[in-house]
Amino acid sequence: MDGGTAPRKDLTARLEAALAELRPALRREGVDLELVEVDPAGTARLAVISLDLACPADLGSLRRDLKRRLQERVPELRAVVAVTEGSDEEYEL
């Protein structure tokens, strides 16, 4: 037995595919994300590579929409957390 790494690799691969599918729309909104990890509990950590939103209020709706869209494609996700490049700060989407 592999101790659960195979299901996590599948989860990671499906999450990468979902991000690739969503990436063009995210970039149009001024955001690019990179998958950092998926932990054993099903929490995905995404690095915010760029963020250039014209209106800060857009960030809230973008975060809610992104989480919903990722969980539609990868239902096993328990949480989606964003980390800012060069910072230890994390925030849940």
C-alpha positions as a Markdown table, in Angstrom:
| # | Residue | x | y | z |
|---|---|---|---|---|
| 1 | Met | 0.0 | 0.0 | 0.0 |
| 2 | Asp | 1.2 | 3.5 | -0.7 |
| 3 | Gly | -0.2 | 5.2 | 2.4 |
| 4 | Gly | -2.6 | 7.3 | 0.4 |
| 5 | Thr | -0.2 | 9.1 | -1.9 |
| 6 | Ala | -1.8 | 7.7 | -5.1 |
| 7 | Pro | -5.2 | 9.3 | -4.3 |
| 8 | Arg | -3.5 | 12.6 | -3.4 |
| 9 | Lys | -1.5 | 12.5 | -6.6 |
| 10 | Asp | -4.8 | 12.0 | -8.5 |
| 11 | Leu | -6.3 | 14.9 | -6.6 |
| 12 | Thr | -3.3 | 17.1 | -7.3 |
| 13 | Ala | -3.5 | 16.2 | -11.0 |
| 14 | Arg | -7.2 | 17.0 | -11.2 |
| 15 | Leu | -6.6 | 20.3 | -9.4 |
| 16 | Glu | -3.8 | 21.2 | -11.7 |
| 17 | Ala | -6.2 | 20.5 | -14.7 |
| 18 | Ala | -8.9 | 22.6 | -13.1 |
| 19 | Leu | -6.5 | 25.5 | -12.6 |
| 20 | Ala | -5.3 | 25.2 | -16.2 |
| 21 | Glu | -8.9 | 25.3 | -17.4 |
| 22 | Leu | -9.7 | 28.4 | -15.2 |
| 23 | Arg | -6.3 | 30.2 | -15.8 |
| 24 | Pro | -7.3 | 32.2 | -18.9 |
| 25 | Ala | -10.3 | 33.7 | -17.1 |
| 26 | Leu | -8.2 | 34.4 | -13.9 |
| 27 | Arg | -5.6 | 36.1 | -16.0 |
| 28 | Arg | -8.2 | 38.4 | -17.6 |
| 29 | Glu | -9.1 | 39.4 | -14.0 |
| 30 | Gly | -5.5 | 40.2 | -13.2 |
| 31 | Val | -4.7 | 37.0 | -11.2 |
| 32 | Asp | -2.4 | 34.1 | -11.7 |
| 33 | Leu | -2.2 | 31.2 | -9.3 |
| 34 | Glu | 0.1 | 28.2 | -8.9 |
| 35 | Leu | -0.6 | 25.1 | -6.9 |
| 36 | Val | 1.8 | 24.8 | -4.0 |
| 37 | Glu | 0.4 | 21.6 | -2.4 |
| 38 | Val | -2.5 | 19.5 | -1.4 |
| 39 | Asp | -2.3 | 18.3 | 2.1 |
| 40 | Pro | -3.6 | 14.9 | 3.3 |
| 41 | Ala | -6.7 | 16.6 | 4.7 |
| 42 | Gly | -7.7 | 17.9 | 1.3 |
| 43 | Thr | -6.6 | 21.5 | 1.7 |
| 44 | Ala | -5.1 | 23.0 | -1.4 |
| 45 | Arg | -2.6 | 25.8 | -1.0 |
| 46 | Leu | -2.4 | 28.2 | -4.0 |
| 47 | Ala | 0.3 | 30.8 | -4.5 |
| 48 | Val | -0.9 | 34.2 | -5.7 |
| 49 | Ile | 1.7 | 34.9 | -8.4 |
| 50 | Ser | 0.2 | 38.2 | -9.6 |
| 51 | Leu | -2.6 | 40.4 | -8.5 |
| 52 | Asp | -3.6 | 43.5 | -10.3 |
| 53 | Leu | -7.2 | 44.1 | -9.6 |
| 54 | Ala | -8.7 | 47.5 | -10.4 |
| 55 | Cys | -11.1 | 47.3 | -7.5 |
| 56 | Pro | -10.4 | 45.6 | -4.1 |
| 57 | Ala | -14.1 | 44.6 | -4.0 |
| 58 | Asp | -13.4 | 42.4 | -7.0 |
| 59 | Leu | -11.1 | 40.2 | -4.9 |
| 60 | Gly | -13.9 | 39.0 | -2.6 |
| 61 | Ser | -16.1 | 37.9 | -5.5 |
| 62 | Leu | -13.2 | 36.4 | -7.4 |
| 63 | Arg | -12.2 | 34.4 | -4.3 |
| 64 | Arg | -15.7 | 33.0 | -3.8 |
| 65 | Asp | -16.1 | 32.2 | -7.5 |
| 66 | Leu | -12.7 | 30.5 | -7.7 |
| 67 | Lys | -13.4 | 28.3 | -4.6 |
| 68 | Arg | -16.8 | 27.3 | -5.9 |
| 69 | Arg | -15.4 | 26.5 | -9.4 |
| 70 | Leu | -12.5 | 24.5 | -8.0 |
| 71 | Gln | -14.8 | 22.5 | -5.7 |
| 72 | Glu | -17.2 | 21.8 | -8.5 |
| 73 | Arg | -14.3 | 20.2 | -10.5 |
| 74 | Val | -12.6 | 18.6 | -7.5 |
| 75 | Pro | -15.3 | 17.8 | -4.9 |
| 76 | Glu | -12.9 | 16.2 | -2.5 |
| 77 | Leu | -11.3 | 19.6 | -1.7 |
| 78 | Arg | -12.0 | 20.5 | 1.9 |
| 79 | Ala | -10.5 | 24.0 | 1.7 |
| 80 | Val | -8.7 | 26.3 | -0.6 |
| 81 | Val | -6.0 | 28.6 | 0.9 |
| 82 | Ala | -4.1 | 31.3 | -0.9 |
| 83 | Val | -0.6 | 32.2 | 0.1 |
| 84 | Thr | 1.1 | 35.4 | -1.1 |
| 85 | Glu | 4.4 | 35.2 | -2.7 |
| 86 | Gly | 7.2 | 36.3 | -0.4 |
| 87 | Ser | 4.9 | 36.3 | 2.7 |
| 88 | Asp | 3.9 | 33.8 | 5.4 |
| 89 | Glu | 0.3 | 35.0 | 5.2 |
| 90 | Glu | -2.4 | 32.7 | 4.2 |
| 91 | Tyr | -6.1 | 33.3 | 3.8 |
| 92 | Glu | -8.9 | 30.9 | 3.0 |
| 93 | Leu | -10.8 | 31.4 | -0.2 |
